[in-house]
Amino acid sequence: MNEIKNITIIGSGIMGAGIAHSIFKYGLDVTLYDLNAEELKSSYNTIKSKARKKMDPHKIHMATDLETALMNCDLVIEAIYEDLQVKCELFKKIGKLADESTIFATNTSSLSITKIAQASGRPGQFLGLHFFNPPLIMRLVEMVIHEGLNPPVLQSAKTFISAIKKQAVICRDSPGFIVNRILLPVINEAFYILEKQMINRGEIETANEIDTAIVSEEILLMGPYNLADLTGIDTIFHVSNIIYEGFQKNPRYKRSPLLEKHFAAGHYGRKCGRGVYYYGNNANDPDINPPLDEKGERIVPPDTTDFDTLDLISVIINESFRVVEEGIVEDYNDIELAMELGTRWPRGPFRMAKETGLHVVLKHLIQLYEQSGNQPRYEPSSLFTGLTEDLKKFFNK
Ligand SMILES: NC(=O)c1ccc[n+]([C@@H]2O[C@H](COP(=O)([O-])OP(=O)(O)OC[C@H]3O[C@@H](n4cnc5c(N)ncnc54)[C@H](O)[C@@H]3O)[C@@H](O)[C@H]2O)c1
């Protein structure tokens, strides 16, 4: 395959503009295209105005029609609305207009790569390139592969990702890919835990206690309820639904009633002043928006806790084992990299497992499974219970 030098980005919104900038930064030719002329012009001007002296301003272009946008294009990355039908229709058109050798990629976070690849009419040249927000800062790109993909296309895409100094991880097309697949069940579990722990106690003080424990033990960068409020409980609700539906309503991924309750009440988080916590007037800065109680007073973490961080750790690790067990990744390190770079966790799940002690985690998980009357959420992955030589080697490194 040819080297990727000319890249076209379709959709110049938050992600498209950020991806274009990340590529332009490394001296490759980028063409932006958007149906919305104002959005296109504004993104193009912003990128150009932020170009450093060493960047060649002639390497960023904009096109006002799809045909021109696809001329001499080695790789097209689509970053339009998250709608399967709209994306399929767009790729049907691209499939008819683009050169024979053009590689097609979508930045979808949740839709089936396989379905969009088929719609393009050129599945062999199609893959997912899932950049994270904000693309200029986040180094991770999930490269999503599917059965019909030609190996040289993957190789060219890998070389391209290295050229723009991003870190690629490879995963098979599966709901949530790697990062969301592990993160969403963990946040969901945190809501199940909260519901259980808050009996006879206030929800906010219980959430704050758990958030504080998770952060002070350096398990996650941010406590799960703070993270849910920052991400948006509406977003958490929709993405967890994609995973639940994607796995044919497997009860393992069923949303916690408390998460559903917050969503139904419109408690979407920081952006609307109320999520799990309450927020003051300026809901954007976590430092000036500490967790508040119903009276608007800052919550002081209580001294004692009966929440065991192993309750969450064991779910993180079990889900990670499942991702390997299902063949979504081939390399355990891809899970480590994905979670460290995609969520900025202090350490990936397998390092977490190693440091906590694999047997300690497994014992705790089995206990949760039995005590809960065999809830599918706690059913240990068979890879976890029967560690293969391969995995033992990984853990003994
Ligand atoms: N926002 C995120 O945090 C994030 C993170 C990772 C991936 N994604 C994915 O990236 C994609 C884009 O998300 P976004 O947040 O940048 O959206 P956005 O709404 O900011 O931008 C979408 C842009 O696409 C344009 N558009 C829509 N239909 C078009 C068409 N047919 N042809 C050309 N342009 C068209 C719109 O005018 C708009 O400018 C989605 O698939 C989303 O799931 C988003």
The ligand as an ORCA input file, in Angstrom:
! r2SCAN-3c Opt
* xyz 0 1
  N     -17.371     14.274     20.892
  C     -16.677     13.279     21.415
  O     -16.277     13.296     22.593
  C     -16.305     12.091     20.555
  C     -15.233     11.265     20.927
  C     -14.873     10.205     20.084
  C     -15.600      9.957     18.942
  N     -16.670     10.776     18.622
  C     -17.385     10.498     17.364
  O     -16.955     11.442     16.392
  C     -18.041     11.741     15.493
  C     -18.263     13.227     15.448
  O     -18.564     13.713     16.716
  P     -18.439     15.258     17.090
  O     -18.599     15.338     18.559
  O     -17.265     15.856     16.438
  O     -19.762     15.829     16.377
  P     -20.122     17.347     16.007
  O     -21.596     17.438     16.110
  O     -19.277     18.309     16.786
  O     -19.672     17.480     14.484
  C     -20.275     16.781     13.434
  C     -20.066     17.590     12.159
  O     -20.453     16.766     11.051
  C     -21.102     17.594     10.093
  N     -21.914     16.719      9.237
  C     -23.044     16.046      9.563
  N     -23.449     15.289      8.524
  C     -22.561     15.477      7.530
  C     -22.414     14.954      6.209
  N     -23.276     14.079      5.713
  N     -21.353     15.375      5.464
  C     -20.464     16.268      5.955
  N     -20.545     16.783      7.206
  C     -21.574     16.393      7.982
  C     -21.903     18.595     10.907
  O     -22.211     19.748     10.158
  C     -20.926     18.860     12.082
  O     -20.083     19.973     11.808
  C     -19.218     10.916     15.991
  O     -19.274      9.723     15.284
  C     -18.868     10.665     17.465
  O     -19.449      9.481     17.957
  C     -17.035     11.844     19.387
*
